[in-house]
Amino acid sequence: YISNSDEKILGITREAMEFLGLPFYFWEARPTTENRKPVHQIRVIGIKRCKRMTDLLLKYPSGKRGRAKVINDFCNYRLSIPYKELHSGHTISYSEKEAEFHTEIKKLNQRGVKG
């Protein structure tokens, strides 16, 4: 998710993503109390869509490059698992490797952590 209460900032992001042909959903939450601003979000949902987005983001310098790299590595890992294993009809819990990706992204998402 890309969230911001400034509609102009997300508008620029939205236009760039449309220009690049990246699939996304635009979501807006209207506040229920008058002392809050509306929140706007761009959502990229799905492993293949996230991979496509992070492949592009990793080509450019960014303060959130570390996060994009972890998400990209997770997408590559999941896409490397044969389709039949993931869709065998059995409930498959996340592996230790996937738990490591989760732990790493949680660390990077803490306030004050660069990456």
C-alpha positions in Angstrom: 0.0 0.0 0.0 1.0 3.6 -0.6 -0.9 5.8 1.8 -1.1 9.6 2.1 -3.7 12.2 3.2 -2.4 14.5 0.4 -4.5 13.7 -2.7 -2.0 15.7 -4.9 0.9 13.4 -3.9 -1.0 10.2 -4.6 -2.4 11.8 -7.8 1.1 12.2 -9.2 2.0 8.6 -8.1 -1.2 7.4 -9.7 -0.4 9.2 -13.0 3.1 7.7 -13.1 1.8 4.2 -12.5 -0.8 4.6 -15.2 1.9 5.9 -17.6 4.1 2.9 -16.8 1.2 0.5 -17.2 1.4 -0.8 -13.6 -1.8 -2.4 -12.3 -3.2 -1.0 -9.0 -6.3 -0.1 -7.1 -7.1 3.4 -5.8 -8.8 3.5 -2.5 -10.1 6.4 -0.5 -11.4 6.4 3.1 -13.6 9.3 4.1 -13.3 10.1 7.8 -16.2 9.6 10.1 -15.2 12.5 12.3 -14.6 16.0 11.1 -11.2 16.5 12.6 -9.6 13.8 10.4 -8.4 14.1 6.8 -9.4 11.6 4.1 -6.8 8.9 3.5 -6.0 7.8 0.0 -4.2 4.6 -0.9 -2.8 3.0 -3.9 -2.9 -0.8 -3.5 -0.9 -3.3 -5.6 -2.3 -6.7 -4.8 -1.0 -10.1 -6.0 2.5 -11.7 -6.2 3.0 -11.1 -9.9 1.8 -7.5 -9.7 4.1 -6.8 -6.6 7.0 -8.4 -8.4 6.4 -6.2 -11.5 6.3 -3.1 -9.3 9.4 -3.9 -7.2 11.3 -4.9 -10.4 10.7 -1.4 -11.6 11.4 0.3 -8.3 14.7 -1.5 -7.8 16.0 0.2 -10.9 16.0 3.6 -9.2 17.5 5.0 -6.0 15.1 5.2 -3.1 15.0 5.6 0.6 12.9 2.4 0.8 15.0 0.3 -1.5 15.6 -2.3 1.3 11.8 -2.8 1.7 11.4 -3.2 -2.1 14.2 -5.7 -2.2 12.7 -7.9 0.5 9.3 -7.8 -1.2 10.9 -8.6 -4.5 12.9 -11.5 -3.0 9.7 -12.8 -1.4 7.8 -12.6 -4.7 10.7 -14.4 -6.5 10.7 -17.1 -3.9 6.9 -17.7 -4.0 6.9 -17.7 -7.8 9.7 -20.3 -7.8 7.4 -22.8 -6.0 5.7 -25.1 -8.6 2.1 -24.2 -9.1 0.9 -27.7 -8.3 2.5 -27.6 -4.9 0.7 -24.3 -4.0 -2.6 -25.5 -5.4 -2.7 -29.1 -4.3 -5.9 -28.7 -2.4 -4.1 -29.0 0.9 -3.6 -26.1 3.3 0.0 -25.1 3.2 1.4 -23.1 6.0 4.2 -20.6 5.4 7.7 -22.0 5.5 10.6 -20.9 7.7 12.0 -19.0 4.7 8.7 -17.0 4.3 8.7 -16.3 8.0 12.2 -14.8 7.6 10.9 -12.4 4.9 8.1 -11.4 7.2 10.5 -10.8 10.1 12.8 -8.7 7.9 10.0 -6.5 6.5 8.6 -6.0 10.1 12.1 -4.7 11.1 12.3 -2.4 8.2 8.8 -1.0 8.8 9.6 0.1 12.3 9.7 3.9 12.8 13.2 5.3 12.4 14.6 2.4 10.5 16.2 3.2 7.2 15.8 0.9 4.2 
